[in-house]
Amino acid sequence: MAIKKYCLVCGGTGCETGKTDAIYRGLLAAADANGISDDIQVVKTGCFGLCEKGPIVKVLPEETFYVGVSPEDTGKIIEEHLVEGRIVDSLLYKVNNKKIKFYQKQKRLVLRNCGVIDPEKINEYIARQGYVALEKVLFELSSEEVLEELKISGLRGRGGAGFPTWLKWKFTAEVESDKKYIVCNADEGDPGAYMDRATLEGDPHSILEAMIIAGKTVNSDHGVIYIRAEYPLAIQRLEIALKQARESGLLGDDILGSGFSFDIEIRLGAGAFVCGEETALLASTEGNRGMPIPKPPFPAVKGLFAKPTVINNVETYANIPLIIEKGGAWFKAIGTEKSPGTKVFALTGKIENSGLVEVPMGTTLREIIFDVGGGIRDGKEFKAVQTGGPSGGVITKDYLDTPIDFDHLTAIGSMMGSGGMIVMDEDDCIVDITKFYMEFCVDESCGKCAPCRIGTKRMHQILGKITSGQATMEDLQKLKDIGLATQKASLCGLGQTAANPVLSTLKYFEEEYLEHIRDGKCRSGKCKDLVTYTIDADKCIGCTVCARKCPVPCIAGERKAPHVIDQSKCIKCGICFDVCKFGAVIVA
Amino acid sequence: MAKLTLDKLRVLREEQKVVIERRDTSDKSIHVIVGMGTCGIAAGAKEALNVFLGEAYTRKMENVVVKQTGCMGLCYAEPTVEVKMEGMPDTLYGNVNAIVAKKIVDQHLVGHRLVNKHVFDYPARDIHKE
């Protein structure tokens, strides 16, 4: 007999420690007892991401969602629901309770088509309201009306700084020029950020549509997508999308018979972080070395090849077709007053469910990390979250309930940045992570201005001293001074924000810096120069596991007798600590 | 494809809407949709894709359509594969390596049973339906 119903039991880590196995067996046994085991299949699944309500059982195909199920409830589910067809009210997930509308915490606008359509088929994009906005812009709306919709929507640039998009477009629209450019900044470079890549790979036509709309609005016929060569799949999909759009007459001369012509070319970047800065990006597009120039003049007036240029980030463009299609007021109603819309975050680090999440602006960090992201991996303690990459800062436990938008993040010393969100737990050393970001800035500084070139190098040096236990209190003061100087005196955004990780961690985790300097201690054990591993002779039973696993090897001792670590040879890899089952290895 | 005019684009959109809807409900064919973003490919989506294509070919399952899509945000569960077929609920599988892909063909496509421990839920099912 064919299967009629499916019972899905959540087998995520949160629920696994609960009673998944008992529930699984309970359902099987109850089905057997009721003689319907041929009609139903019980399945263990991945996490439903609703761990606080677990354990969860879902019945398909009707999608009944039972929460807080105990092994004793399994009989009831089988007898009442599956045999008699009555839903068990007492276990039901109350959808009208606003608080547990888990799925509604995400709102996928930018990612509306990612994971839904085949990105290499223009028809699938068209079927999901693709190029509807373009129709409106070509045949119904005037440039002023498009700008007005964008103004009403309140859309702010998603590249990090949050400048109003309509204003950028308006500046370019108002300038008289024989040539104007539309540029898409797809030079995503923050460590741990991949929102733009996913958008381009999953839904390339949304970017093309937005760029054509921008072209029509400011009267430009030439678009450029600047994308880093490290994104081969995104490039390939963009090329396919461009080809299909040209073949269908959505790009090129006389688009859809409207008389408006526009085409887009792709420029590949070599992967320099500074080229994400708009003036450096334009220089690189022109074929020059990617170095920033002082603003003003802004690119809106004097940009690519000294012509007026609209330059926006991928995620900003991805919002445009929706705003035009559904209206500025519709968009304005999402998110917060000063930051309407949604934001895509790449949630990575010590998080249970790493991935791309898109939430309305104003969602709190707690909701993103603990509800959408499923909390900290392995049940560890949350320490901080790093937002905005090397330009951003850390956000601590105390600020978990801060609503995420441009202004709130700036107020607490971090920034929106492009949307990388790296979660840290108790095992991460804050100084070590700051050193990592500083190293990144040292590598990526273009070297044009001294504050950034020298400042980042010296800050990295001091951080190195701290993590190796050689720093003094004067170094700490010097670190602060150099940080502030770099922030004030640098030419472009890279240098101006390079000290943010230092200044923000000094503000919130000064105690940890002091521990490194004063006590020569690293509480997480990450700074190897400050750590020694010893074996507690009382606890060691001489099982020899550590000696066998030691890669050097530097652990000696007779079987069934306490072992000893030779400190002169120890490389502080920590393997002995990890493998000891008796807690005999001490980290100090 | 011939160049579109405004009217042709509108007609095409309506036609394609039907095509995309049909894949959701009454179509008799089996749709296997593999997440092929960089994250999926890095996690081994190509191997899974090859298994589906290979099995469909060797078993002469002519009603199986293997398609690709972008990243749906479940990076911790890549590679992800969605299976849509009549008589079974739409199912999203996570962590699909070559072995699991083979299991999906054997158990789900042929045997009409879900594959244990690999079923995931949509991060935002209601939004996908919107």
Boltz contact constraints between the chains, C-beta under 6 A:
constraints:
  - contact:
      token1: [A, 3]
      token2: [B, 112]
      max_distance: 6.0
  - contact:
      token1: [A, 6]
      token2: [B, 114]
      max_distance: 6.0
  - contact:
      token1: [A, 8]
      token2: [B, 119]
      max_distance: 6.0
  - contact:
      token1: [A, 41]
      token2: [B, 113]
      max_distance: 6.0
  - contact:
      token1: [A, 41]
      token2: [B, 114]
      max_distance: 6.0
  - contact:
      token1: [A, 43]
      token2: [B, 114]
      max_distance: 6.0
  - contact:
      token1: [A, 43]
      token2: [B, 116]
      max_distance: 6.0
  - contact:
      token1: [A, 43]
      token2: [B, 119]
      max_distance: 6.0
  - contact:
      token1: [A, 44]
      token2: [B, 116]
      max_distance: 6.0
  - contact:
      token1: [A, 44]
      token2: [B, 117]
      max_distance: 6.0
  - contact:
      token1: [A, 45]
      token2: [B, 119]
      max_distance: 6.0
  - contact:
      token1: [A, 46]
      token2: [B, 77]
      max_distance: 6.0
  - contact:
      token1: [A, 46]
      token2: [B, 94]
      max_distance: 6.0
  - contact:
      token1: [A, 46]
      token2: [B, 120]
      max_distance: 6.0
  - contact:
      token1: [A, 48]
      token2: [B, 121]
      max_distance: 6.0
  - contact:
      token1: [A, 60]
      token2: [B, 89]
      max_distance: 6.0
  - contact:
      token1: [A, 61]
      token2: [B, 89]
      max_distance: 6.0
  - contact:
      token1: [A, 103]
      token2: [B, 124]
      max_distance: 6.0
  - contact:
      token1: [A, 103]
      token2: [B, 126]
      max_distance: 6.0
  - contact:
      token1: [A, 106]
      token2: [B, 124]
      max_distance: 6.0
  - contact:
      token1: [A, 108]
      token2: [B, 124]
      max_distance: 6.0
  - contact:
      token1: [A, 108]
      token2: [B, 127]
      max_distance: 6.0
  - contact:
      token1: [A, 114]
      token2: [B, 70]
      max_distance: 6.0
  - contact:
      token1: [A, 114]
      token2: [B, 71]
      max_distance: 6.0
  - contact:
      token1: [A, 115]
      token2: [B, 69]
      max_distance: 6.0
  - contact:
      token1: [A, 115]
      token2: [B, 70]
      max_distance: 6.0
  - contact:
      token1: [A, 115]
      token2: [B, 72]
      max_distance: 6.0
  - contact:
      token1: [A, 118]
      token2: [B, 67]
      max_distance: 6.0
  - contact:
      token1: [A, 118]
      token2: [B, 68]
      max_distance: 6.0
  - contact:
      token1: [A, 118]
      token2: [B, 69]
      max_distance: 6.0
  - contact:
      token1: [A, 119]
      token2: [B, 70]
      max_distance: 6.0
  - contact:
      token1: [A, 123]
      token2: [B, 16]
      max_distance: 6.0
  - contact:
      token1: [A, 126]
      token2: [B, 13]
      max_distance: 6.0
  - contact:
      token1: [A, 126]
      token2: [B, 16]
      max_distance: 6.0
  - contact:
      token1: [A, 127]
      token2: [B, 16]
      max_distance: 6.0
  - contact:
      token1: [A, 127]
      token2: [B, 17]
      max_distance: 6.0
  - contact:
      token1: [A, 127]
      token2: [B, 20]
      max_distance: 6.0
  - contact:
      token1: [A, 198]
      token2: [B, 37]
      max_distance: 6.0
  - contact:
      token1: [A, 198]
      token2: [B, 71]
      max_distance: 6.0
  - contact:
      token1: [A, 201]
      token2: [B, 37]
      max_distance: 6.0
  - contact:
      token1: [A, 201]
      token2: [B, 70]
      max_distance: 6.0
  - contact:
      token1: [A, 202]
      token2: [B, 70]
      max_distance: 6.0
  - contact:
      token1: [A, 202]
      token2: [B, 71]
      max_distance: 6.0
  - contact:
      token1: [A, 233]
      token2: [B, 38]
      max_distance: 6.0
  - contact:
      token1: [A, 247]
      token2: [B, 1]
      max_distance: 6.0
  - contact:
      token1: [A, 248]
      token2: [B, 1]
      max_distance: 6.0
  - contact:
      token1: [A, 248]
      token2: [B, 4]
      max_distance: 6.0
  - contact:
      token1: [A, 249]
      token2: [B, 3]
      max_distance: 6.0
  - contact:
      token1: [A, 249]
      token2: [B, 4]
      max_distance: 6.0
  - contact:
      token1: [A, 256]
      token2: [B, 5]
      max_distance: 6.0
  - contact:
      token1: [A, 256]
      token2: [B, 6]
      max_distance: 6.0
  - contact:
      token1: [A, 257]
      token2: [B, 5]
      max_distance: 6.0
  - contact:
      token1: [A, 353]
      token2: [B, 76]
      max_distance: 6.0
  - contact:
      token1: [A, 354]
      token2: [B, 75]
      max_distance: 6.0
  - contact:
      token1: [A, 354]
      token2: [B, 76]
      max_distance: 6.0
  - contact:
      token1: [A, 355]
      token2: [B, 73]
      max_distance: 6.0
  - contact:
      token1: [A, 355]
      token2: [B, 74]
      max_distance: 6.0
  - contact:
      token1: [A, 355]
      token2: [B, 75]
      max_distance: 6.0
  - contact:
      token1: [A, 355]
      token2: [B, 76]
      max_distance: 6.0
  - contact:
      token1: [A, 356]
      token2: [B, 73]
      max_distance: 6.0
